[in-house]
């Protein structure tokens, strides 16, 4: 006996630039369930913002017919194969939903923690190759690293992406 495919599933669609909310509104009017995951972030000035986790993309739950999605305002293209819309693996979407808290935002575990020993990567400029200890972190991907230089403790700020756990 062949495998029975679920009648409802999630797919993804590319939106026109900056049209995610518009597409979501039009899809909801057509009775589609949508998901636009957002994250909490702070600007350099300390103000909270809620950027989209996947700018330019929207997740849509398909139950039955889906052809109207392709003609919805804000949608550029639906991810399709010969069999119809490409299915987003259930475990992937379940994991995102699991990380979504009551505030509606996806909260990811940080890659680095205060106290971690880190090595500064090659794009760390004059500090490349040095090691230090993470002393502070901000949600703007800036990390304060405490290093020993010339017999003194020096604190420097780095973009999180140039640091590796040592």
N, C-alpha and C positions, 0 to 999 in steps of 0.2 A: 504494500500500500504506500502511495506517495506521501510526501510531507505536506501537511495542510498549512497554507500560509495564513497568517492573521488577516482579518478583514480591516483592521485599523493599524496604521503605522505612521511613523514620522519621516518626513523628507526635508530637504533644504532647498531654498531658492535664493538666487542672487538678486539683490535689489539695486535700483539705480542709486547713485551716490547720494547719501543723506536721506534716502526715502524709506528707511526701515519702518518708521512710525506710520507713515502714510500707507504703506503696504499692509502693515498689521491692522490698521483701522478698516481698510477695505476688505481684507480677508475675514475679519471678525464679523462684518456685516453680511458676509456670505456664509456665516455659520461655521467657519473653520476655527479650530483651536490653534493658537500660535504661541511661540515661545521666543522671546528676545532676551537672552541672558545678559544681565548687566553686572558690573563689578563696582565696589566702592573704591574710590581713589581720592587723593588729596592733590590739589594744585600746589605749586611752589609757594603760593601765598597762604596755604593752609585751608583753603576753602574746599568743601567736599564736592565731588562731581561723581556722576554715575555713568561712565562710558560703557558702550556696548562691548561685550566680550568678543563678538565676531562682527565687526563693522562690515556692512554690505551683504549680510546674510540674515535669513530668517528661517526658523524651523516651523513647519506646518504639519499638523496631524491630519492624515488622509483617512477618511471614512467614506468609502464609496467613490463617487465621481470626483475628479480632480481637474478636469480640462479648463475650468474657469480661472484657475490660478494663473495660467499662462497669459491671460488678458487682463489681469488685475493691475490697477494703477500702482506704480512703485516697484513692480516686479520686472526685472530684466529678463531672467530665464529661470525655469524650473530645472533642477538637476534630474535628467531623465536617461534611461537606457531603452533598449528595444522593448522591454516589458512594461515600461511606464516610469513613474517617478522612482529615483534611487532611494532605497530605504536607509535611513540613518540607523546604525545598529542600536537596538534597544538598550543594551548595557551602557552605551556611551551617553545617551540622553538621560537614562536613569541616574548615572553618576553626576551629571550636571544638576539634575533636579535635587539630588541628595545633598549637594553642596550649596543649594539655595536656602538661605535662612528666611525667617519670618519677615524680614525687611524687604524681601524680594530680590536680594542681591546674592550673587555667587561669591562665596568666600573661599579663596584658595589658600592652602597652607603655604607659608613662605618657604623659599628654598634655603635661605640662610637664617640663622638664629643668633641673638646676642650671645657672645661667648665662643662662637665657632672660630676656629683657626682657618684663615683664608690665605690664598696666594693670589697676587695681583697678576692678571694675564698680560699678554703682550701689548694689548691696546691701552694699558694703564700708564703709558708715557714713561717718565723717568723712574716710576715706582715699579715697573714691570719686573716680575720675578721675586719681589720681596714678599714676606709673609707678615701677617698681623692678626689681631683679634678683633672681631666685630664688637663694637662698643655701643652703637646706636643704629636704628633703622627707621626710615620714614616710608610712607606709602607712595612716595614719588620716586621709588627705585634708587634712592640715594642711601648709601651705607657709610657710616663713620667707622674707620678702621684705626685701631691703636697699634702703632709700630714702634720698634726700637731703632733709632737712627743716631749714630754718633754718640751713644751713651745716654740719649734722652728719649723719653716717651713723646711721640708725636702723633696727633690725631689728624687724619686726612679723610676727605669725603670722596667716595667713588660711586660711579654708576654700578648698580648691582651686577650688570651683565659682564663686567670685566673681572669679577671675582670668582674664584673656584675654591671649593672646600679643600683644604690641604690634608 
